[in-house]
């Protein structure tokens, strides 16, 4: 059980990678596989507790079992599924990844043997984001959906974890599930627990499905202060991306029910809410107290449950929707700025809003007695509108009909508008979430494309080998495959940079990467291999376990996590977060609108006028540095003579143009 489970990849294969252990060949046990069944959580959930040591033990037991199932190449039995279902993720368990794990040294050592280096890094990076949804909260959301009139249909869970929403669906509901999970280990557990679901192990932005095809999208979106790169949606932050994409994927009249951060409704910038309102109506929202996730997820955070319904066909947008703006709200403990929906419906706040009660001084929802949460939540659910959902027509599932596992796997690893050779020997291109066969290519161009794709896959594999601590034999084998793929292509079709070869793979996002493999002379049409073909050009990923200074820790945090991650930085330096923030004064700032720490480059950018206005309104001394820094980057106001507006400019609201035209024509 101490052997690392890793992926075995044939770079010239068009099928999905297979799981293998580090020993090969392997004589597998001939245990008969039990008939796969979907796991359902029992009514009494004994293993939900707030003991970190017990949670760590549950995780280790699940990982040991997963490795055993991989080695024996079989599905989990119903008894084994219960062990896998107790996997909690790594939120709140950061100590096991620290250099000095103290009382957890044994588990920390074993964890490195159970997980491959890539999976270990992924798990370590998730300690600040992988917080699983409590059982009781999932059941309450289903009670709310039943009140709205939902009783089954096509459902998507866009950030499924181990599948708690799938495992808690009400008895009697006829559900056709699709579940997406980014983490490979968690995704494999999900496949064991929900074998009848369409599970896709990838990011939501890379998953394969059709827009407007789901009756319900339900789940708990990942929180984070980093963007998802989707130019079509404007590269929004991850929690905003999940909302925008969910509204796209649900059919007209369908429902989106997601747990989101308080900032979605309460942040002063209404941009995300206005974009959602263009496509969906807010049926209702319930604000949860910060104790809602304290037991299972070991974190205190104020969250909201949003219930959105996509507009029916030809339905117009409500310009006066009562949830787009924030307003001052006087609570029992002082005045705060919250969404106008909660100001008009304080009964939907389960608890009381307390100023400056959050971890970074932001408002928080508090409930003095956590035992009252189920009863108060049930009362709020009864205030939601009743029976507003109507089932849609039964239509063929574009995600399942004529889509086998191979096609979904190819989609998951193919870039947008990338070319791919399908198992039937044809050339296709990924367009959104479909593989579109390319016709009329001709035999010569088809051969060029296939050769370039083999070279691309060999180069990618060689990069992957370089990025991990591979031995010399594996490195030489990968390099030999790369040179073989290039030599075969060049002998038949000439250099990659020849115009005919570039035209063959035109618009593929990997074409510049392939062209960079050669030193090409246009005048003579001759090419030589770059140093990439002969020696290592990429250092293997090194686990960062220590930083001498706060500045170094900040650099490592931005490199590893893409954001200011104070717990991670504290683990590297051994310094508490308050010391780190003091030493990095002027280089990082706490954004009072989100409660997140940001680099100066991020915080002192975009709408700095609005940011200054917001922080001044708080009148809090701890934000004096924010005020001074924002004042130093304020743009000089434009004079009237410097402002020129063209009719039709996208940033000018339509009603302003209408008012201008009416005024001009009535003079």
N, C-alpha and C positions, 0 to 999 in steps of 0.2 A: 504493500500500500504506500510505500514511500517513493515509488517511481513517479517521475513527472509525466503527466499526460500531455501530449503535444499533437500538433496537426502535421499530417503527412501529405505533401502537395506534389502532384504531377503537373509541371508547368505547361505541358502540351495537352492536357486533358481539358475537355469542356464540361466535365461533371464537377459536382461539389467536392471539396476536400473531405477526406475521411479521417476518422479519429484512430490514432494508433498510439501505443505506449513506446517508450524509448527502447524497449527490447523488441527485436524483430529477427526471425519470425516468432510468433506467439501461438502456443497451443491453447485454444480457448476451451473453456469448460462447456460441456454439452448440456447445460441446464435448459430445459424447455422454457421459452419465453412466455410469461403470463399474457393473457389477452389484455391489450391496452385499454384502460378505462380512464375517464376524466376524474381527477381528484376533486372532492368537495369537502370544504371545511366543516367540521362538526359544530353543532350549536354551542357547546361548551368548549372554549378554546383554552386548554390548560397551559399551553406553552407561551402565552403572551405574558411576559413579565418584564420588569424593569431592572433585572440583574445583569449587568454587562458580562460577567463571567459566564452566566448561563447562556446568554445569547452567543457568546463566542464558542461555547461547547456545541451549541446547536449548529452553528456554521461549519465547524470542523467535522462533525458527524455527517453532515450533508455532503461535504466535499469528498470525504473518504468513500462514501457510498457512490457518488457520481463517478469517481475514478474506477471503482469496482465494476460498475455498469458499463463503462467504456471498454474495459479490458475484456469483459465477458460478452460484449456486443449484444446486449439484451435490454428490454424495457423493465422498468421498476414494477414490482408487485404493489398491491394496494397498501400493504404494511410498510414497504420501503418508501412509497410516496409520502407517507406521513413524516418520515425522517427528512426527506427532501423539502417538504413544505415548511419545515421549521427554520430553513435558511432565511436569515434576516438582513442580508447585505452588510455593509461595513460602516454605515452611519453610526457615529457614537462609539466606534471601537478603534479609534486611531492609535491607541497605545500599542496594539499588536504589530504595527508597522514601524515603531520607533526603534532606534539602535539599542536602547536599554528598555526592553519590554517588561522588566522587573518580574512580577508574579506571572507574566504570560510568556516567559521565555520559551517554554516547551512548545506552546502553540505557535509562536512566531517562527521557530525553526521548522516545525512540521509544515507550516503554511507554504514555505518556500519550496518544499519538496512536492507538495500536492499541486501547486500551480506552476505553469510555465512562466518564464520571465515576463512575457507580454501580459498574461492574465494577472500576474502579481502586481505589475505596475498599474493596470486598470483598476484592480481592487483598491490599491493604495490611494489612487486619485479620487475614489468615490467616497472617502470617509466624510466629506463635507456635503455630500449630495444624495447618497443612497439611504433615504429614510422611508421605510415601508409603511403602507397605510394600515391602520388598525382594523381588525375584523369588524368591530361594532360600527365604525364609520362607513365601511362598505355597505353593510346591511342597511344603515340609515339612508344612504343614497338610493338604494333600491326601493326603499319605502317611499321616498320622494318621487322616484320615477313612476312607481305604481300609481301614486296620486295624480301625476300628470297624464296618466292613461297608457303608459308603456307596459307591455306584457310579453315582449319577445321580438326577435327580428335579427337583422344583420348588425353585428356590433363590432366595433374596433376599440381595442385598448392600445393607445399609441406609445405608452411607456410602461410595459406590463410587469417588469420585475419577474417574480416567480408566479405571477398570475392570480393574485388574491381576488381581483374582481371577477375573474372567470370561476374561481373556486367558491364564491359566495353567491352566485346567481340564484334567484328564488326557484324553488321546486315548481315544476310545471311550466316554466317559461321555455319556449322553443327558440333557442339562440344559435346562431351561426357566427362563430367567433373568428376574428383575425386579431393577432397579438404581435406587437413589435417590441423588441428589447435589444438595446445596444450592446450590453455586456455579454461576452461569449459564454462565460460560465453560467451566469444567471439564465441566459437564453436556453442553454442545454438542460438546466433544471426545469425550466418552463415546458420544454418539449416532453420531458418525462412525466410531468404532472398533467399536461393537457394534450395528449396525443391526437385528439380529434380536432384540435384547433389548427388554423393556418398560422403557424409561428414563423416570423421573419426576424432573424438575428442581425440587426443592422440599425443605423440611425433612421429616424422617421423620414428624413429628407431623402434617404436612399431606398426606402421600402417601395414595393411594387403593388399598387392598387389603383383603382379608377376613382376619379372625383365624383362626388354626388352619388355614391353607391351604398352608403350606410344609413341605417335607421337611427343608430345611437352610437355616439363616441363617449366613452366613460373612462375615468381614471384619475390619476394624480400626476400632474405634469412635473417634469424636473425643474428645479429652481436653479438659477445661475445667472451670473453677470457677464456672459460671453455670448457672442452672436452665432447664429446658424447661417452658413453661407448659402443663401438662396436669393439670387439677384431679383428674381421675379417678385419676391415679397419684400425686398429692400433690406435683406440681411438683418432681420430683427433679433433681439435677445431671445435666448432659448425658450423661456416660458411664454413669451409673446408669439414666437414661431408656432408652438404647439397649438395655441388658440386659433391663430389665423389658418393654419393648415387643417385643423379639425373642422372648422366651419366650411372649408372648401370640400372636404371629403363627405360630409353628411348630406343627405338628399334634401330637397325642398320639403319642409314640414318635419324633418328629422330633428333630433335633440342632441345637444352637446352638454354633457354633465361632467365638469372637471373641477378638481381641487387646485386652486391657484394661490399664489402669494397675495397678501393684502395689497401690495403695490399695484396690482392690475387695476383695481377699482379706485384706489386712493391716491395714486401718484398724480401730481398736478398737471402733467402733460396728458391731454385727453386723446392723443393721436391713436393709440392702439384701440381705445374704446370706440372712437369714430369709425375706424376701419371695420371693426366687428359689426357696428350698427348698420353699415352699408349692406350687410348680408343677413343679419340675424337680429332677432328681438330678445331682450332679456326677460325670461319668464319669472325669474326670481333669483335671489342670492341669500346665502346663509353665512354669517360670519362666525367662525369657530374660535373658541378661546385658545390661548397658547398652551394649554395643558392637553389638547386633543391628541398630540403626537408624543406626549412625554413618556408614556409607558412602553409602547412597542419600538418607537424610533429613537428614544432617548434624546429628544430635542424639544425645545419650547419655541413655538413659532405661531404667529397669528395668520390664519389662512381663511379663504373663502371658498364656498362651493357655488359655482356659477351654473345656472341652467339656461342655456340659450336654445332658441328654436330658429332654424334657418327659414328665411322668408319663402313663402309660396311663390310659385312662378308668377312673374309680372307684378309682384307686390312692391310697392314703393317704400323708400326709406323714411322712417319717422325722424324728421329734423329736430323734433323737440323731445326725443326719448329722455326719460328722467333718470339716466344713469351715466351720462357722458361727462358731467362736470363734478368738481369737488366744491364743498361749501363748508363754512364754519359750523361746528356742532358743539353745543354746550351739554356736556355730560355731568355726571355727579361729581367728577373729580377735576373739572376744568374744561376749557375750550380746545378743541382740536379741529383739524380739517379732514373731513371724510367725504366719501362719495355721496352725492345727493340722494341716491336710492336708500342708503342706510339712514340718512338724516330724515327722510320721509317715512321710513319703516324701521324705527329702532327696535321693534319687536323681533326683527330678523337677526339681531345681534345676540348671540348666545353668551351672555356675560355683560361686561361693562368696559367701555373704552377708557384707558388710563393714559394720560400724556406721559411721555418720556419713560415708559415702563419697559421698552424693548431693550435688546442687548446693546444697541448703539444709540439709545436715547430717542428712538422713534416711538410713536404710540403703539400700544398693544392691547389686545382684548384679554381681560382677566376674568376668571371664574373662581370665586373663593373656595367653593366646594366642588371638586372634580366629580364627585359621585352624582351631582345633579345634572351632568352633561347629557346622559341619555334622555332624561325626561324633558329637559328644555329643548333639546334638538328635535324631539318628537313633536313638541308644541309648534316649533317654527315650521316644520314640514307641513303641518295641517293648514298653514297660512298660504301655502303655494297654490296657484290656480289649479283647479281640478279638470281632468279629462280634456286637456288642450291638444293632446297628441292623437293623430290619426294614422293607422298603419298604411304603408304604401303598397303599391301593386307588387305582386310577386314577379320579379324579373330574373332572368338568368344572371348568375353571379359571374361577372367578367373576371373576377380574381381567381375563380376556381375552374370554370368551364374552359377547356382547351389550354389549361396552364398546369403543367406538371411541376414537380419539385425542381427538376433541372432548369427550367426556364426561370423560376423565381430565384434560384441561386445565381444564375447568370446575370439577371437584372441587378441583384444586390451588389455584385462586384464590378459592374460596368458603369463607367462615368456617363453623365448626361451627354447625349449625342455621340457617345463612343461607339466604335464598330466592334462587332463580335462575330466569331464563327460559331454557329449553332451546331449541335450534335448531328444534324442531318446534312452538314456540309455546306449550308447556305450562309450568306452574309446578311446580317441584320444590323440595325442601329437602334440604340436606346433613345426613345423620344418620350419624355415624361416617364410614365410607368408602364411602358409597353415596348416590346421588341418588334420593330417594323422591318420586315424583309425588304431588301434592296433588289430591285429587278433591273434588267437591261444593262448589267455591268459588263458583260462580255467575259470570255474565258481568261484573257490576258490580265485584265484588271482584277478579276477575282483571285487569280494566283498571286498577284502582287500584294493584295490586301491580306491574304492568308499568311504570306511570308512575313509581312510587317507585323502582323499580330503575334506570330510565333516569336519574333525578335522582341517585341514589347514585353511579352510574358516572361521571356528568359531574362531580360534586363530587370524587370520588377523583382523577380525571384532572387537574382543576384544582389540587388539592393537590400532585400529582406534578410538574406544571409549575412551581409555585412553589418546590418544594424543590430544583430544579436551576437552573442559570444559563441560563434560557430568555430569548430576545430578546423585545422588546415585541410583535412580531407574533404569536408563538406564545402569549404571555400573553393578548393580547386575543382571539385565536381561542378559547382554552380558556374564557375568561370569558364569551364570547358563547354558547358551547354550554351552559354552566351556566345562564345566564339563560333561554335558550330552553327548556331542559328544565323549569325551574321554572315558567315562564310557561304552558307548555302544560298542565302538571299542574294548576296552581292554577285555570286557566280552566275546566277540566273537572270537577275534584273538590274544589276549595276548598283552604284552607291545609293543610299537612302535619299540623299539630297538631290538626286536627279529629278527634273521637273515631272516626269511621268510617274515616278514613285510618290512624290508629294501630292500630285493630283489624285492618285488612287486613294489616298487616305485623307483627302481634304475634309476640313471641319472636325476631324477627330481631335479631342483635347490632348491626346498623347503624341500628336505629330511633332510638335517642337521638341519634346523629350527624345524622340527617335532621331531627329535631325542633329541633335547635340551630341550624339554618339560618334559622329565623324568629324574629322578636320577636312573640309571640302574646299577644293579650288575651282570656282566657277569657270575660269578661263579654259582650263584643261579638262574639266569634268572628272577629275581624279579625286579620290578620297583615301584617307588613312584612318585607322582606328585611333581613337583617343586613348589616354592612359587608363580609362575605365576598364578596358578589356584586359589589362595586364597586371594591375595591382589594386589593392584596396584603396578606395577613395572616400570611404565613410567610416568613421570610428563607431564601434559598437555602443549601443546605449549603455550608459553607466548609471547605476543606481546612486542617486545623490543622497547621502546620509548626514552630511554636516556642512555648515556654512560658518565661516569665521565672523562675519559681520552681518548686520541687518541689511545692508545694501546688497551683499551677495545673496542673502536669502530671498530678497525681493526679485532679483534676476532669475534665480532658480524657480521661484513660484510662477513668474510670468512664462518661463519656458515650459515648465511641466504642466501647469494648470490653466495658463492663459489669463490669469487674474491675480489679484492680491489675496492670497490664501493665508491668513494669519495663523491658524492652527498648524498648517504645514510648515510655515516659516519658524514658528516656535519650536517645532520638533527638530528642525535643523540646527538652530542656534542654542537651544536650551533656555531661551529668554521668554518671559511671559509676554503676551500680546501688547500690554500697555507699555512695556519698555520698548518693544519694536516700533510702535507707532510714534513714540517720543523721539527715537533715534532717526526715524524716517520723516520727521516733520518737514513739510514743504515738498516732499516727493510723493507722498500719498495723502489722500483726504477721505474722510468719511462723508459720503453723500447723504445728507439728512432726508432726502426724498426716498431713497431706497434702503438706507441703513447699511449699505455695502461700502467697503473700502475700495477706492479707485486710485490709479496712478494720477499724477498731476496732468499728464498728457490727456487722459480721458476726462477728468473732472473739469479741467479748465478749457474745455472745447464745446462745440455745438452751441446751444442757446445759453450763453453765459449771462445774458441779461435776465432771463427768467430765473436762472439758478441764483443769481445775486438777490433778486427780489424775494425769492422763497426763503433764503437763509437769513436775510435781514428781518423778515417777518417773525422768525422764531425768537429773536432777541435773547439768544443764549450765549454765554461767554465762551463755552467750549468750541463754538464755531467762529471765533474771532479770526482765526487763521484762514478759514474759508472765505470770510468777507474780504479780508485784505488781499488774498490771492485773486479772487474774482474781480475786485475793483481794479487790479493791475492789468487785467486783460479785457476790460470793457472797450468795445469799439466806439469810435467817435460817432456821435449822432449825425445822420445825414440831414442836410438842409433841404428845404422844399425844391430848390432848383436842381438838386442832385438826384431826385427821385423821378424815374420815368417808368410808367406802367403801360404795357400793351394789353389791349383787350384780348381775352383768351388765355392770359398767363395762368398756369395751373395753380399757382399759389393764391390767386385772388378768388374769394368765395363768389359763387354765382349770384347770390343775393346782392352783393356789392355792385357787380356789373349791372344787374337789373336796375338797382336804385340810381346808378349813374345815368343810364340810358333814359329812364323815365324823367329824371331831372333835366337832362339835356333837351329832350323833346317837348317838354312843357314850358320852356322859358318863353 
